[in-house]
Amino acid sequence: MAEIAPIADKVTSYFYALLFTRHPDLRGLFPAAMDTQRDRLLAALLTAAEHIDDGDALAEHLGHLGRGHRKYGTRSVHYPAVGECLIGALTRYASASWDDETEAAWVRTYTTISQIMIDAAAEDELRAPAWWYAEVVSHDPRTSDIAVITVRPDQPYPFLAGQYTSLETPWWPRIWRHYSFASAPRSDGLLSFHVKAVPAGWVSNALVHRARPGDVLRLGPPTGSMTVDHSTDSGLLCVGGGTGIAPIKALVEDVAEHGRRRPVEVFYGARTDHDLYDIDTMLRLQRSHPWLAVRPVVDNRAQLPDAVRAYGPWNEYDAYLSGPPGMIRSGVDTLRRAGIPAGRIRHDAVEELVVAGD
């Protein structure tokens, strides 16, 4: 790992060159433009190999990947080809440390990794489709670059408030981006997402500026653990920056539906008043529920954790963070210094958020 880290770009390029040359039939599983996808597969494999001794965490992580890869059309027969090309790339670029014993260890490691993913996908296939089709039923522009999009899945879509999913548009096949559900599960089965168009963001710009009612999207399976523990009466401290308010709104609705009168404090951060695009909805929820307090914070999002620290104490609260990766990282540090144990701080997966920026 130390040998190939400084030349990761070369290793990645060679890995895909081997894969698409030796197995051209696999090219169709990948997006036409490999800019974002390019580093993800190899990085995931190398990260898994590095943590091969952490069995429980590895099984959870790889199981999630195996289930998620079903939406790309990945099947068990594809895994040996990927392993062959992984070993080929490492053989070439880790030459100083590569020998028969090292190769045998990597073969064992990849066999373990791939089998966990194959088993998870096979188990998931028994209870859920690889993807759901979802028709856009409303497209509500809130600002020049933010829209609230509501879709109707073609079959029941079970999820929990606070989770997120991957979404593909018809204009950019095989390019998936992650978005949080903006409401708790609804009796009508509809799903809503808050989408911000970002510069050069293929999926986000298509959803904000191009999607219209009647268009059909594809949804991957729900995932994420930023969910409410309804077995406790702990208060909820919710911090949402930008479109990160979407899953926070879902969590508030979830608490309301369970009827537990537990305090919920929401800090809604934005750069300007104009960017508080969903403040009316949050204030309506506050008027309906006396246990809910909504505090807008208009400032650079990096200052949002500092605003949270000014209130409190928070040591008896469960914390939920959603927003840009930098805000989440600084927010976790702030909340831990404020006395909230790390095990009671939940947030979106930062590595997924980086990709979701497109």
Phi and psi in degrees as a GROMACS rama.xvg file:
@    title "Ramachandran Plot"
@    xaxis  label "Phi"
@    yaxis  label "Psi"
@TYPE xy
-64.3035  -34.703  ALA-2
-70.6977  -37.5992  GLU-3
-91.2936  -15.142  ILE-4
-55.438  -45.2368  ALA-5
-69.717  -16.443  PRO-6
-121.695  36.47  ILE-7
-58.7539  -36.0773  ALA-8
-62.0371  -42.9199  ASP-9
-66.0583  -41.9058  LYS-10
-61.8562  -43.781  VAL-11
-63.2953  -47.051  THR-12
-60.4004  -42.9135  SER-13
-68.1585  -38.1048  TYR-14
-57.3546  -49.4928  PHE-15
-70.3333  -33.6591  TYR-16
-61.4304  -44.5616  ALA-17
-61.9816  -45.5345  LEU-18
-61.4436  -46.7935  LEU-19
-80.5806  -21.9046  PHE-20
-80.2381  -45.5708  THR-21
-79.197  -27.5465  ARG-22
-134.74  68.0625  HIS-23
-60.9667  -22.4202  PRO-24
-65.6982  -19.1108  ASP-25
-82.0343  -12.6957  LEU-26
-58.6835  -33.7104  ARG-27
-67.6168  -13.214  GLY-28
-80.5649  -11.9522  LEU-29
-109.706  154.498  PHE-30
-64.4262  156.015  PRO-31
-59.3792  -41.7765  ALA-32
-98.8439  123.586  ALA-33
-98.0669  16.7334  MET-34
-59.3783  -46.9233  ASP-35
-87.2857  -42.9482  THR-36
-63.533  -28.5402  GLN-37
-50.6594  -44.8439  ARG-38
-90.6182  -13.0767  ASP-39
-75.793  -45.4948  ARG-40
-63.8859  -52.1526  LEU-41
-63.5456  -40.7589  LEU-42
-61.0013  -40.2797  ALA-43
-64.1405  -41.6007  ALA-44
-65.6113  -44.009  LEU-45
-67.4849  -38.9112  LEU-46
-63.5852  -42.5333  THR-47
-62.3489  -41.614  ALA-48
-63.7501  -36.7523  ALA-49
-66.9781  -26.5565  GLU-50
-111.775  29.0225  HIS-51
-62.418  -23.5836  ILE-52
-85.4797  -8.72475  ASP-53
-95.4714  79.4297  ASP-54
-56.3459  -51.0087  GLY-55
-65.4068  -49.7208  ASP-56
-63.7206  -39.1122  ALA-57
-64.8788  -42.9209  LEU-58
-62.9754  -40.044  ALA-59
-65.4842  -46.0024  GLU-60
-64.5053  -47.4349  HIS-61
-70.3358  -34.0301  LEU-62
-61.3387  -41.4344  GLY-63
-61.6771  -44.1055  HIS-64
-63.7002  -44.0598  LEU-65
-61.7644  -42.5883  GLY-66
-66.6402  -41.5518  ARG-67
-66.7582  -31.7386  GLY-68
-70.621  -13.7504  HIS-69
-60.1987  -34.2465  ARG-70
-67.9978  -19.2304  LYS-71
-83.3623  -8.19407  TYR-72
90.3398  13.7039  GLY-73
-68.1727  134.638  THR-74
-125.343  167.038  ARG-75
-60.0779  -31.0026  SER-76
-68.7237  -14.5977  VAL-77
-81.8477  -23.0656  HIS-78
-64.5311  -40.5745  TYR-79
-59.7958  -36.0539  PRO-80
-64.8059  -43.182  ALA-81
-63.6978  -41.9876  VAL-82
-62.925  -41.7915  GLY-83
-58.6726  -42.9  GLU-84
-77.2203  -29.9263  CYS-85
-62.364  -48.5289  LEU-86
-62.9564  -38.761  ILE-87
-61.7251  -42.3482  GLY-88
-68.7185  -40.7871  ALA-89
-67.9926  -37.5701  LEU-90
-58.3468  -40.7428  THR-91
-74.0684  -42.3298  ARG-92
-101.388  -8.86979  TYR-93
-111.285  37.9844  ALA-94
-60.3473  -31.575  SER-95
-68.5081  -30.6957  ALA-96
-110.777  2.53777  SER-97
-88.7828  130.268  TRP-98
-150.365  -175.936  ASP-99
-61.2343  -38.4997  ASP-100
-66.7477  -41.2928  GLU-101
-62.9136  -44.7039  THR-102
-61.9617  -41.6547  GLU-103
-62.0095  -38.2843  ALA-104
-66.2368  -41.9749  ALA-105
-67.7886  -37.0866  TRP-106
-62.4465  -45.1733  VAL-107
-61.1611  -42.8718  ARG-108
-63.617  -48.3085  THR-109
-65.2065  -35.9147  TYR-110
-60.3607  -42.6743  THR-111
-64.0715  -47.7099  THR-112
-57.7989  -51.6646  ILE-113
-66.1539  -35.9742  SER-114
-67.1896  -38.7187  GLN-115
-60.4079  -43.5135  ILE-116
-68.2698  -41.3456  MET-117
-63.2417  -45.1214  ILE-118
-64.5361  -41.4905  ASP-119
-63.8059  -40.8782  ALA-120
-65.7932  -41.267  ALA-121
-64.6193  -40.7296  ALA-122
-65.9877  -41.3416  GLU-123
-65.6157  -32.8606  ASP-124
-63.1436  -24.9845  GLU-125
-74.6724  -19.8612  LEU-126
-125.95  -7.6851  ARG-127
-150.987  150.793  ALA-128
-71.7294  164.737  PRO-129
-68.2357  -30.9253  ALA-130
-156.406  167.019  TRP-131
-118.407  139.923  TRP-132
-84.0223  142.91  TYR-133
-141.458  123.363  ALA-134
-88.5161  133.183  GLU-135
-69.5547  122.896  VAL-136
-107.815  -20.1498  VAL-137
-153.483  147.808  SER-138
-135.376  106.154  HIS-139
-113.413  98.0324  ASP-140
-67.898  128.615  PRO-141
-102.438  -35.2558  ARG-142
-139.333  -173.945  THR-143
-66.88  -18.9601  SER-144
-131.931  11.4352  ASP-145
-128.283  134.377  ILE-146
-135.306  146.012  ALA-147
-100.605  119.537  VAL-148
-114.02  127.971  ILE-149
-115.937  134.231  THR-150
-129.068  157.827  VAL-151
-116.203  109.934  ARG-152
-65.1205  154.717  PRO-153
-78.2171  -10.3205  ASP-154
-154.834  164.663  GLN-155
-51.2531  139.03  PRO-156
-126.433  95.3313  TYR-157
-79.1401  131.237  PRO-158
-155.587  172.433  PHE-159
-117.793  146.346  LEU-160
-56.4062  135.679  ALA-161
99.1694  -12.6929  GLY-162
-84.166  176.092  GLN-163
-138.488  170.738  TYR-164
-140.094  173.075  THR-165
-103.963  146.893  SER-166
-135.935  137.943  LEU-167
-124.275  137.195  GLU-168
-98.5229  159.632  THR-169
-70.7676  -13.7745  PRO-170
-87.4996  -20.5642  TRP-171
-132.326  77.5363  TRP-172
-57.9814  141.576  PRO-173
68.2389  11.4218  ARG-174
-107.625  113.111  ILE-175
-112.165  140.321  TRP-176
-131.139  153.551  ARG-177
-94.4244  135.374  HIS-178
-140.105  141.273  TYR-179
-81.7105  149.738  SER-180
-72.1747  134.995  PHE-181
-96.2649  10.0116  ALA-182
-153.173  162.146  SER-183
-70.7907  163.116  ALA-184
-51.7484  135.391  PRO-185
-109.685  151.971  ARG-186
-64.6788  -27.0992  SER-187
-85.5524  -3.01058  ASP-188
78.72  1.43416  GLY-189
-75.7576  151.857  LEU-190
-123.284  139.57  LEU-191
-123.167  148.18  SER-192
-136.238  144.61  PHE-193
-102.873  121.083  HIS-194
-122.762  128.888  VAL-195
-109.478  123.968  LYS-196
-73.2602  129.288  ALA-197
-116.509  154.681  VAL-198
-53.8228  129.579  PRO-199
64.2139  14.1089  ALA-200
-82.8012  107.632  GLY-201
-62.8901  -53.4756  TRP-202
-71.3235  -45.7091  VAL-203
-63.9399  -41.3078  SER-204
-67.1807  -37.3983  ASN-205
-62.9411  -42.5983  ALA-206
-69.1572  -40.975  LEU-207
-77.4881  -43.7853  VAL-208
-103.827  -14.235  HIS-209
-119.992  -35.9985  ARG-210
-65.0815  142.859  ALA-211
-142.509  159.92  ARG-212
-52.1453  135.556  PRO-213
103.062  -23.5742  GLY-214
-68.3338  149.107  ASP-215
-114.671  124.057  VAL-216
-105.065  173.818  LEU-217
-120.126  140.464  ARG-218
-115.758  137.074  LEU-219
-84.3686  -174.023  GLY-220
-72.625  154.46  PRO-221
-71.6458  150.131  PRO-222
-153.993  171.877  THR-223
109.598  148.336  GLY-224
-119.661  17.5362  SER-225
-82.3003  59.5368  MET-226
-115.491  162.834  THR-227
-86.7835  135.691  VAL-228
-88.4537  103.932  ASP-229
-83.8074  4.03067  HIS-230
-88.2205  -3.76749  SER-231
-120.062  167.29  THR-232
-108.207  12.7215  ASP-233
-58.4017  145.196  SER-234
-69.4479  161.113  GLY-235
-112.966  126.195  LEU-236
-105.776  112.119  LEU-237
-115.223  125.589  CYS-238
-121.637  115.101  VAL-239
-123.113  125.189  GLY-240
-109.75  127.15  GLY-241
62.6702  -133.306  GLY-242
-72.1269  -1.90606  THR-243
-65.5231  -7.66528  GLY-244
-70.6211  -17.9092  ILE-245
-58.6401  -56.9228  ALA-246
-68.5689  -25.3452  PRO-247
-64.3682  -43.9744  ILE-248
-58.39  -41.9274  LYS-249
-61.7651  -40.5282  ALA-250
-64.9255  -40.2186  LEU-251
-61.9198  -45.2044  VAL-252
-61.6807  -37.3341  GLU-253
-64.0168  -44.8763  ASP-254
-61.8172  -42.8103  VAL-255
-62.1616  -41.22  ALA-256
-67.6134  -29.3148  GLU-257
-82.9733  -8.0597  HIS-258
71.3082  12.9742  GLY-259
-88.8719  126.416  ARG-260
-87.1833  79.1653  ARG-261
-114.481  142.384  ARG-262
-65.7731  136.312  PRO-263
-128.565  118.893  VAL-264
-109.341  121.063  GLU-265
-113.261  123.869  VAL-266
-105.862  117.389  PHE-267
-109.825  107.547  TYR-268
-99.4932  142.806  GLY-269
-156.257  159.283  ALA-270
-74.6122  -36.0437  ARG-271
-138.262  166.102  THR-272
-57.5429  -37.2102  ASP-273
-60.3598  -31.1115  HIS-274
-80.6683  -6.30859  ASP-275
-81.787  60.2582  LEU-276
-66.6894  -20.5768  TYR-277
-116.882  20.9292  ASP-278
-65.0039  -35.5522  ILE-279
-61.3952  -41.0968  ASP-280
-63.1617  -44.4218  THR-281
-66.7941  -37.2087  MET-282
-70.2478  -32.7963  LEU-283
-63.6371  -41.8432  ARG-284
-62.5427  -39.294  LEU-285
-63.3206  -40.1981  GLN-286
-66.3624  -29.5907  ARG-287
-83.4311  -20.6296  SER-288
-131.872  106.265  HIS-289
-64.3023  -16.9639  PRO-290
-84.0575  -1.1857  TRP-291
-106.298  131.532  LEU-292
-121.84  128.637  ALA-293
-114.542  124.434  VAL-294
-122.931  103.439  ARG-295
-69.0839  139.527  PRO-296
-127.083  103.836  VAL-297
-99.3109  105.982  VAL-298
-175.643  174.904  ASP-299
-57.1261  134.046  ASN-300
-59.2057  -23.0355  ARG-301
-62.9397  -21.8591  ALA-302
-89.5764  -6.52512  GLN-303
-58.6606  -46.4801  LEU-304
-58.5452  -33.4496  PRO-305
-66.0905  -36.9903  ASP-306
-65.4128  -37.2245  ALA-307
-63.7841  -40.6256  VAL-308
-64.2068  -24.7708  ARG-309
-70.1033  -19.9642  ALA-310
-100.036  -159.862  TYR-311
107.582  -166.395  GLY-312
-71.4242  158.407  PRO-313
-115.637  8.18831  TRP-314
-66.7484  -15.3003  ASN-315
-100.512  9.73198  GLU-316
-107.137  152.304  TYR-317
-92.7824  133.095  ASP-318
-106.363  143.625  ALA-319
-132.638  125.302  TYR-320
-120.786  134.374  LEU-321
-148.08  128.827  SER-322
158.839  -158.738  GLY-323
-61.1021  150.415  PRO-324
-54.4674  -41.1945  PRO-325
-63.2074  -39.4475  GLY-326
-64.4109  -40.3912  MET-327
-65.4414  -44.5392  ILE-328
-61.7399  -47.3838  ARG-329
-69.1962  -33.1261  SER-330
-65.5731  -40.9838  GLY-331
-61.6043  -44.7735  VAL-332
-61.2314  -44.0251  ASP-333
-61.9786  -45.7396  THR-334
-69.8366  -34.1033  LEU-335
-67.2045  -39.2157  ARG-336
-67.1188  -25.2179  ARG-337
-82.1399  -0.902123  ALA-338
103.299  4.95185  GLY-339
-86.8327  122.726  ILE-340
-61.0238  148.406  PRO-341
-56.7218  -34.6303  ALA-342
-68.8088  -10.9753  GLY-343
-109.447  15.5118  ARG-344
-113.003  118.369  ILE-345
-119.264  146.502  ARG-346
-159.8  166.813  HIS-347
-61.9921  154.571  ASP-348
-67.5944  117.503  ALA-349
-60.8289  -39.6315  VAL-350
-64.0973  -30.4245  GLU-351
-75.9523  -32.7135  GLU-352
-65.0777  -35.1051  LEU-353
-58.609  -43.447  VAL-354
-72.1925  -36.2708  VAL-355
-62.4001  -16.6193  ALA-356
-63.4666  -12.2497  GLY-357
